[in-house]
């Protein structure tokens, strides 16, 4: 645990030293008594500040979609596994600081901004815990790591459709013809986070759960992306593919992915989108 002396602490120490010198030079018992109280106060404050940072349990909640280099709002939770509460606890994640006035035996959650510099898998997150309680003269701090088991997706980089290299001319025609296909309903299936426009409201009301329609035209609106679909370095390609996956799925396309030795068949919905983005993040 590290200790930083604040301005108030430096002033207090300076006054204590001056009064101590004055007490030695004058032999005044009252000054001796005052200096002893001041030294005792610093000692007690130090013990309290150490105890204030003990037995804290911290957790972090992050959204499903986290992209590299892009700020994201998450939640920091903290509680104290001790009979007495802690005060003025600060949690710094390297990008933002969250302040908890009182921390008791129940979890308290507050929103905080996070940023992850690179794509990939993050098993643990480093946090700095600090407090200047009780007198504000000293700030004690220490670092800790908590499990998050998070996959950070590549940072999306915008790319125009004219730059995309498709595996076949059919895929390109599908992109041009989106929304122009037949409206004949081929089948009705369970809702899996597809766009709202695909929800079949009458059937959903009948079954009392969301159902989506699959039309003849929409069945053809699919595209398969690969690492060779875009130009650039490896990281640039992954960033552009991330943008394309998000764009096409949000428009109702069934999107597939060929990356490395893996081939993921085209599908729609948020769950499928997250699967594709995870493959890109870990490639």
C-alpha positions as CSV (number, residue, x, y, z in Angstrom):
1,X,0.0,0.0,0.0
2,X,1.4,3.4,-1.1
3,X,1.0,6.7,0.8
4,X,0.9,10.2,-0.7
5,X,1.2,13.2,1.6
6,X,-1.4,15.8,0.5
7,X,-1.0,19.6,0.9
8,X,-2.9,19.5,4.2
9,X,-0.6,16.8,5.4
10,X,2.5,18.7,4.5
11,X,1.2,21.8,6.3
12,X,0.3,19.7,9.4
13,X,3.7,18.0,9.5
14,X,5.4,21.4,9.1
15,X,3.5,22.9,12.0
16,X,4.2,19.9,14.1
17,X,8.0,20.2,13.4
18,X,8.0,23.9,14.2
19,X,6.1,23.5,17.4
20,X,8.4,20.6,18.4
21,X,11.5,22.7,17.9
22,X,9.9,25.5,19.9
23,X,9.1,23.1,22.7
24,X,12.7,21.9,22.9
25,X,14.1,25.4,22.8
26,X,11.7,26.9,25.4
27,X,11.1,23.8,27.6
28,X,7.4,24.7,27.6
29,X,5.4,21.7,28.9
30,X,2.2,22.9,27.1
31,X,4.0,22.9,23.8
32,X,5.3,19.4,24.5
33,X,1.7,18.3,25.2
34,X,0.3,19.9,22.0
35,X,3.0,18.3,19.9
36,X,2.4,14.9,21.5
37,X,-1.4,15.3,20.7
38,X,-0.5,16.2,17.1
39,X,1.7,13.2,16.7
40,X,-0.9,10.9,18.3
41,X,-3.5,12.3,15.9
42,X,-1.4,11.5,12.9
43,X,-0.8,7.9,14.2
44,X,-4.5,7.3,14.8
45,X,-5.5,8.8,11.4
46,X,-3.0,6.5,9.8
47,X,-4.4,3.4,11.5
48,X,-8.0,4.4,10.6
49,X,-7.0,5.0,6.9
50,X,-5.4,1.5,6.7
51,X,-8.5,-0.1,8.2
52,X,-10.7,2.0,5.9
53,X,-9.3,0.2,2.8
54,X,-9.4,-3.3,4.2
55,X,-11.9,-6.1,3.3
56,X,-13.3,-4.4,0.2
57,X,-15.0,-6.5,-2.5
58,X,-15.2,-5.0,-6.0
59,X,-17.0,-6.1,-9.1
60,X,-17.4,-4.7,-12.6
61,X,-20.3,-5.1,-15.0
62,X,-19.7,-4.4,-18.7
63,X,-22.1,-4.5,-21.7
64,X,-22.0,-7.3,-24.3
65,X,-20.6,-5.1,-27.0
66,X,-17.2,-3.5,-26.1
67,X,-15.0,-2.2,-28.9
68,X,-11.3,-1.5,-28.7
69,X,-10.3,2.2,-28.3
70,X,-13.9,3.2,-27.8
71,X,-15.3,4.4,-24.4
72,X,-18.0,2.3,-23.0
73,X,-20.3,2.8,-20.0
74,X,-20.1,0.0,-17.4
75,X,-20.9,-0.3,-13.7
76,X,-18.5,-0.6,-10.7
77,X,-19.9,-2.3,-7.6
78,X,-18.3,-2.3,-4.1
79,X,-19.1,-3.6,-0.7
80,X,-17.3,-4.0,2.6
81,X,-17.1,-7.4,4.3
82,X,-16.6,-5.9,7.8
83,X,-18.9,-4.7,10.6
84,X,-18.1,-1.0,10.1
85,X,-18.5,0.9,6.8
86,X,-15.7,2.6,4.7
87,X,-15.7,6.2,3.6
88,X,-14.6,8.2,0.5
89,X,-13.4,5.2,-1.5
90,X,-12.1,6.0,-5.0
91,X,-11.8,3.4,-7.8
92,X,-9.7,4.3,-10.8
93,X,-9.7,2.0,-13.9
94,X,-7.0,4.0,-15.7
95,X,-9.6,6.0,-17.7
96,X,-12.0,7.3,-15.2
97,X,-12.5,7.5,-11.4
98,X,-15.6,6.5,-9.4
99,X,-16.1,7.9,-5.9
100,X,-18.1,6.1,-3.2
101,X,-19.0,8.2,-0.2
102,X,-20.1,5.4,2.1
103,X,-19.4,1.6,1.5
104,X,-21.3,-0.8,3.7
105,X,-22.1,-4.6,3.6
106,X,-24.4,-4.3,0.6
107,X,-23.1,-3.8,-3.0
108,X,-23.4,-0.3,-4.3
109,X,-23.1,0.2,-8.1
110,X,-22.2,3.4,-10.0
111,X,-21.7,4.0,-13.7
112,X,-18.1,4.5,-15.0
113,X,-16.4,4.9,-18.3
114,X,-14.0,2.2,-19.5
115,X,-11.7,2.0,-22.5
116,X,-9.7,-1.0,-23.7
117,X,-6.8,-0.3,-26.0
118,X,-6.7,-3.5,-28.0
119,X,-9.1,-6.2,-29.2
120,X,-9.0,-9.7,-27.8
121,X,-9.7,-11.5,-24.6
122,X,-9.3,-9.8,-21.2
123,X,-9.3,-12.1,-18.3
124,X,-8.6,-9.6,-15.6
125,X,-8.9,-5.8,-15.1
126,X,-6.5,-3.8,-13.0
127,X,-8.0,-1.2,-10.6
128,X,-6.5,1.3,-8.2
129,X,-8.3,1.8,-4.9
130,X,-7.6,4.9,-2.8
131,X,-8.9,7.1,0.0
132,X,-7.9,10.2,1.9
133,X,-10.2,9.4,4.8
134,X,-10.3,10.5,7.6
135,X,-8.5,13.9,7.6
136,X,-7.5,14.4,4.0
137,X,-3.9,14.7,5.0
138,X,-2.7,11.5,3.4
139,X,-3.9,9.4,0.5
140,X,-3.4,5.7,0.7
141,X,-3.7,3.6,-2.5
142,X,-3.2,0.1,-3.7
143,X,-3.8,-1.9,-6.9
144,X,-5.9,-4.9,-7.3
145,X,-7.1,-7.1,-10.2
146,X,-10.6,-8.5,-10.7
147,X,-11.9,-11.2,-13.1
148,X,-14.0,-9.9,-16.0
149,X,-13.6,-12.6,-18.8
150,X,-14.4,-10.1,-21.5
151,X,-13.9,-10.3,-25.3
152,X,-13.2,-6.8,-26.8
153,X,-14.2,-6.5,-30.4
154,X,-12.0,-4.7,-33.0
155,X,-12.6,-1.0,-33.4
156,X,-15.1,-0.5,-36.3
157,X,-13.6,1.4,-39.3
158,X,-16.1,2.6,-41.9
159,X,-15.7,1.1,-45.4
160,X,-17.8,1.8,-48.5
161,X,-19.5,-1.1,-50.3
162,X,-17.5,-0.3,-53.4
163,X,-14.4,-1.3,-51.6
164,X,-15.8,-4.7,-50.5
165,X,-14.6,-7.7,-52.4
166,X,-17.4,-10.4,-52.4
167,X,-16.9,-14.1,-53.0
168,X,-19.5,-14.0,-55.7
169,X,-21.5,-11.6,-57.9
170,X,-24.7,-13.0,-56.3
171,X,-23.8,-11.6,-52.9
172,X,-23.3,-8.1,-54.4
173,X,-26.7,-8.3,-56.2
174,X,-28.3,-9.3,-52.9
175,X,-26.9,-6.1,-51.3
176,X,-28.3,-3.9,-54.0
177,X,-31.7,-5.6,-53.8
178,X,-32.3,-5.4,-50.1
179,X,-35.9,-4.5,-49.3
180,X,-36.9,-5.1,-52.9
181,X,-37.6,-8.9,-52.6
182,X,-40.9,-10.7,-52.5
183,X,-43.0,-10.2,-49.4
184,X,-44.4,-13.7,-49.6
185,X,-43.9,-15.3,-46.1
186,X,-42.0,-18.5,-46.3
187,X,-42.1,-19.4,-42.6
188,X,-42.5,-18.0,-39.1
189,X,-39.9,-18.6,-36.5
190,X,-39.0,-17.6,-32.9
191,X,-37.6,-14.1,-32.3
192,X,-33.8,-14.1,-32.0
193,X,-33.0,-10.4,-31.8
194,X,-33.9,-9.8,-35.4
195,X,-34.8,-6.2,-36.6
196,X,-38.2,-5.0,-35.4
197,X,-39.5,-4.7,-39.0
198,X,-39.4,-8.6,-39.3
199,X,-41.7,-9.2,-36.3
200,X,-45.0,-10.8,-37.3
201,X,-47.3,-9.0,-34.8
202,X,-50.5,-11.0,-35.5
203,X,-48.8,-14.4,-35.0
204,X,-46.9,-13.0,-31.9
205,X,-50.2,-12.0,-30.4
206,X,-51.7,-15.4,-31.0
207,X,-48.8,-17.3,-29.3
208,X,-48.2,-14.6,-26.7
209,X,-44.5,-14.5,-27.7
210,X,-42.5,-12.7,-30.4
211,X,-42.4,-14.4,-33.8
212,X,-40.6,-13.2,-36.9
213,X,-41.4,-13.7,-40.5
214,X,-39.0,-15.1,-43.1
215,X,-40.0,-14.0,-46.7
216,X,-38.9,-15.3,-50.0
217,X,-37.1,-12.1,-50.8
218,X,-35.3,-11.9,-47.4
219,X,-34.1,-15.5,-47.7
220,X,-31.9,-14.4,-50.5
221,X,-30.5,-11.3,-48.7
222,X,-27.3,-13.0,-47.4
223,X,-23.7,-12.3,-47.7
224,X,-20.5,-14.1,-46.6
225,X,-17.5,-12.0,-45.6
226,X,-13.9,-13.1,-45.3
227,X,-10.6,-11.7,-44.4
228,X,-10.0,-11.0,-48.1
229,X,-13.2,-9.1,-48.5
230,X,-11.4,-5.8,-47.6
231,X,-8.0,-4.3,-48.1
232,X,-5.4,-3.2,-45.5
233,X,-3.2,-4.6,-42.8
234,X,-4.5,-7.4,-40.6
235,X,-5.9,-5.0,-37.9
236,X,-7.4,-2.7,-40.6
237,X,-9.2,-5.7,-42.2
238,X,-10.6,-6.9,-38.9
239,X,-11.8,-3.4,-38.1
240,X,-13.5,-3.0,-41.5
241,X,-15.1,-6.4,-41.2
242,X,-16.5,-5.5,-37.7
243,X,-18.1,-2.4,-39.3
244,X,-19.6,-4.5,-42.1
245,X,-21.0,-7.2,-39.8
246,X,-22.7,-4.6,-37.7
247,X,-24.0,-2.7,-40.8
248,X,-25.4,-5.7,-42.7
249,X,-27.0,-7.4,-39.7
250,X,-28.7,-4.2,-38.6
251,X,-30.2,-4.0,-42.1
252,X,-31.6,-7.5,-41.8
253,X,-29.0,-9.4,-43.8
254,X,-28.0,-13.0,-43.0
255,X,-24.3,-12.6,-42.6
256,X,-21.7,-15.4,-42.7
257,X,-18.0,-15.3,-42.1
258,X,-15.0,-17.2,-43.4
259,X,-11.9,-16.6,-41.3
260,X,-8.9,-18.8,-41.0
261,X,-10.1,-22.4,-41.2
262,X,-13.6,-21.5,-39.8
263,X,-16.7,-21.0,-41.8
264,X,-19.8,-19.7,-40.1
265,X,-23.0,-20.0,-42.1
266,X,-25.1,-16.9,-42.7
267,X,-27.7,-16.0,-40.1
268,X,-29.3,-13.0,-38.4
269,X,-29.9,-11.6,-35.0
270,X,-27.9,-10.2,-32.2
271,X,-26.6,-13.5,-30.9
272,X,-25.2,-14.4,-34.3
273,X,-23.7,-10.9,-34.6
274,X,-21.9,-11.3,-31.3
275,X,-20.6,-14.7,-32.4
276,X,-19.1,-13.2,-35.6
277,X,-17.5,-10.2,-33.7
278,X,-16.0,-12.6,-31.2
279,X,-14.3,-14.6,-34.0
280,X,-12.9,-11.3,-35.4
281,X,-11.7,-10.3,-32.0
282,X,-9.9,-13.5,-31.3
283,X,-8.4,-14.0,-34.8
